[in-house]
Amino acid sequence: MKIPRVLQHTFHKTNVKKKLYFIYISALLIPILIIGIFLIVNTRRLLLNHYKEQVEAENTRVKSVMFDVTTTVYNISDEIFADKSLQTLLAARYSSRQEADRSCSNFTKLTNYIYKNTFISSIELYTTNPTIYEYASFQPVTEDIKNTHWYQQASNRSDILWKSLQSVDTWNNTSQELCLIRRIPIIATKEYAVLVIRISNIYLKNRIQNNSLFTAVTVNNDPVFYSSKRGLSGKYLNLPIDYEQPQFQYSGPLTYEHKESIADISTLHPFTSKDNLYILSMDFNAFEDTANITLICSMIILFATVVPLILITLFTNQFSSRIITLRGEMYKASKGDYNIIDSIPGDDELSEVFQDLKVMIQSITKMNAQMYEVKIQEQILKNQQQKMEFKMLASQINPHFLYNTLESIRMKALTEGNRDVSNAIKLLGKSMHYVLENTGTSSTTLKKELDYISIYLAIQKFRFNDRVNYSLTIPEDMDLEEYQILPLLLQPIVENAILHGLEETEKGGLISIDVAAKEDEFLIINICDNGLGMTEEELITLTDSINLRHKQAASNIGLYNINQRIKLFYGDAYGMAIKSQPHAGTLVSLTLPLHNTMEE
């Protein structure tokens, strides 16, 4: 209590100019700085997180492309590996080059693979058969080939090998290409051939290129075979990658070539291979853009503090000068010197007070009456000031938080004896709390989700009375706390059933939710209504819009999003299925993993 009294005493003894500066600093400058610094820090954090998520998403996309390409190339190599006619061709001994070339030209499978698959740059088959010469994809093994590192590696390995090898085009331009290398044993002669399938960099550029982000891909510790930046292909990544780790992963700030960026480095294991593909995605503009936005925010905050300071300074100097002038003239009058100046600058309360002073001096003979009138005017001004202060205080009352407001309304309804309204408000508060609590989260328990749906249906029951009824069936031996489910997964389906399924139902509408386990592997949640149902054509259209979103199917975005969330989170084996018949209701069935239990 002593500190406020000391401050109050000090404040009363301070002149008006200092009071105004104190009010400016305490009521404007400090709050703006605190809020501004918080907003700048939070905005910077959000921006960096956004750029980080963007780079991670791009890295995942590139990884998906590379996995798809490498897997397809591997499957092609499998087909070549198992081709019996190729075995016969490579094992045969030919009497002349014409006979060997004719046999090679009749084997068109390698050429067909190149023509039919744009992602294949070339296919080379190196053979030690001395009677086969260079022809199309067939290449004899020369001493130079034998001395290459990749050929020696392939010769000593029975599995596939991924390498970044140099390629020379018809114009003698060199580039790096990702190559699958595989040894093919020739059973008849106990020899072997080496298959080399090169992946086209043009194809990778068309699939991967992103103008806003930098991407580079390399295999093991080989030179880069793909890069969105010219000049990096064929060079080594100068990055702190631990090649000994089986699954290297890094996401965050990274300085590359003296430039600070947000980067994401991930490892991809090609199908049935011991090699690693390292995928680098970077955004060089992230920190620069964040710094620019931070600078703009800082300038706005600076403007919001400097401009009021200038205005306060100008006003304070003028106001203080007028007060000093008024005080001096009043002092002269108190000493009996009535020769005061004619007026002071301005047309407000101070000038009015000065005019009152002049009237007082001119009417000195009627002092008592004038003093009484002055007191009345002062009291009126005081009352008006108190009313203004009261209005200012009333306007500054902070609003209650939403939950406290709802609770106050609920208690009011309960006091009035309206239990239905009280219960509805209580359910609404619980519903909003669950939605806010799970916004942005990726999991919740099955019990919480079903409790939320029960609350949601109770609210709908309150709204529509007998038009909406519901039931919830759960196996007795199922502990709902053990199972994990994506949050807010069921509500859009139930809402869709009420809005569309029970649209024309006036009473007796029923929403049934059944939870069951299937084959000790799947968790099945069936949501059924007894409403209008759909024709076969409407059901087909709805199913198509859920599996592949169309622009015209805006009303089914909620169901589409649910189906996509399930498939992205759990896999393609899970999802949504819909059954319906006209005037027989609609059944929406969700298939989820049964053993997706909560982790401690």
Helices and strands as residue ranges (DSSP letters): H 2-13, H 16-24, I 25-29, H 30-81, H 84-91, H 97-106, H 109-116, E 120-127, E 138-140, H 143-146, H 149-155, E 161-168, E 174-186, E 191-199, H 201-208, E 214-219, E 226-227, E 250-256, E 259-268, E 277-283, H 286-334, H 349-362, G 364-366, H 367-395, H 402-415, H 419-438, E 444-445, H 446-464, G 465-467, E 469-473, G 480-482, E 484-485, H 491-496, I 497-501, E 510-518, E 522-529, H 536-547, G 554-556, H 557-570, E 575-580, E 586-593
